[in-house]
Amino acid sequence: MTSWQLVRVIAGIFIMLSLALGAPSSPWFVNEWFLAFTLFVGANIFQSGLTRWCLMETILRKLGLKPGC
């Protein structure tokens, strides 16, 4: 698995988890402030699309994952 693939998987997991914990209609609802984390992840995806730089990918590459598209 390349670093970009893992970034997408991690982002998807973070978004689904934060929606499950922040949506009032969810059976796992904790607090609506978890939706702020969804916004944070989305903003980072948007930023990385514009700048072609992603902190999570940098971290994963330093951990030894090979780069990829």
PyMOL commands that set and color helices and strands:
alter all, ss='L'
color gray80, all
select helices_A, chain A and resi 3-22+34-51+55-62
alter helices_A, ss='H'
color red, helices_A
deselect
rebuild
show_as cartoon
